[in-house]
Amino acid sequence: MNINVGLFGGSGKMGKAIEQILPDMKGKNKLTPFLYIGKGTSNLFSISAEKITNVEPDILKEVDVWIDFTSPEGLAELLKATEKLKTSVVSGSTGLSKKDFSKLKKMSKNRKIFWASNMSPGLWAFRQAMKSLSHISHFDFAIEEIHHTEKKDNPSGTAKTLHGDLEKIVNKKVQLQQGIRIGGVFGVHKLSAASWSEVITMQHQALNRTVFAEGALLAGNWLVSQKNSLYSMDDIFLKK
Ligand SMILES: NC(=O)c1ccc[n+]([C@@H]2O[C@H](COP(=O)([O-])OP(=O)(O)OC[C@H]3O[C@@H](n4cnc5c(N)ncnc54)[C@H](OP(=O)(O)O)[C@@H]3O)[C@@H](O)[C@H]2O)c1
């Protein structure tokens, strides 16, 4: 089956990573670069526009799945512009509030939505490994993160996800610290568990942005054959 991809946030760092790998993506369906929304024009996508509100409805309706890496405001704009069409959306935008998540949940009754704070398979495996910490819940815990200086949200969406997981696993409150912002670091997340006798350190480091872009495109390929709902990484990995 052919899947027409819409890219929202095309001129951003993640948008460029998506554009770079899209032609080489393999999967169940063929992903076709169809509509690019961002600054400038794309040589890869058939149609480019700076704003989604400038795109004719007849063109918008040709998009089968949107890939969004923008911001909470960007995601809200995308969802609004495509609400009537009920187009599937994969979003990696972080910094979403509780209210934003409730809206996503509500909207997913009428369309397929996939959201993940981190699209990398390694980070998902990290989260699974964290489950063993339930056996040492009396330890002290800390989550630290480092990202590039242009990152807008702090702590990162991934740190918030790890923090939420950890508090459930060890069944107690853990303080979440502000992240460090230096240079061009793609993303480092470190979890420490310490007693007075030993320390465990688990760390995930993204070595490029391709890992997130690949995850988002795999999710897009998978999402189009699902029923209306809100999905995340567990749905891809656990229900395979
Ligand atoms: N889930 C994951 O695996 C993952 C991985 C990496 C990054 N992220 C997240 O993805 C998002 C983008 O990251 P990035 O590094 O690509 O950031 P970036 O380089 O700043 O790019 C963001 C892009 O989104 C556009 N944008 C922002 N708000 C918008 C709006 N309201 N309407 C339309 N376009 C809008 C920006 O356009 P302008 O330049 O015109 O403002 C820019 O092109 C962030 O939330 C980041 O935390 C998630």
The ligand as an ORCA input file, in Angstrom:
! r2SCAN-3c Opt
* xyz 0 1
  N      10.163     12.102     20.384
  C      11.454     12.110     20.010
  O      12.074     11.045     19.816
  C      12.143     13.429     19.802
  C      13.464     13.483     19.355
  C      14.036     14.732     19.118
  C      13.290     15.878     19.322
  N      12.014     15.788     19.783
  C      11.138     16.946     19.961
  O      10.699     17.339     18.666
  C      10.446     18.748     18.655
  C      11.281     19.405     17.549
  O      12.639     19.209     17.812
  P      13.774     19.848     16.863
  O      15.054     19.523     17.514
  O      13.540     19.473     15.446
  O      13.452     21.408     17.077
  P      13.709     22.621     16.075
  O      14.985     22.427     15.322
  O      13.550     23.861     16.884
  O      12.522     22.515     15.014
  C      11.190     22.735     15.342
  C      10.435     23.037     14.061
  O       9.061     23.126     14.375
  C       8.524     24.324     13.843
  N       7.445     24.828     14.712
  C       7.505     25.074     16.035
  N       6.312     25.531     16.482
  C       5.493     25.560     15.391
  C       4.131     25.957     15.189
  N       3.392     26.434     16.193
  N       3.618     25.838     13.953
  C       4.367     25.374     12.923
  N       5.662     25.010     13.045
  C       6.223     25.106     14.260
  C       9.709     25.287     13.830
  O       9.452     26.290     12.873
  P      10.131     27.750     13.062
  O      11.592     27.529     12.855
  O       9.461     28.542     12.010
  O       9.817     28.174     14.471
  C      10.852     24.363     13.438
  O      10.944     24.211     12.038
  C      10.797     19.234     20.076
  O       9.618     19.237     20.848
  C      11.764     18.168     20.574
  O      11.825     18.073     21.972
  C      11.439     14.588     20.025
*
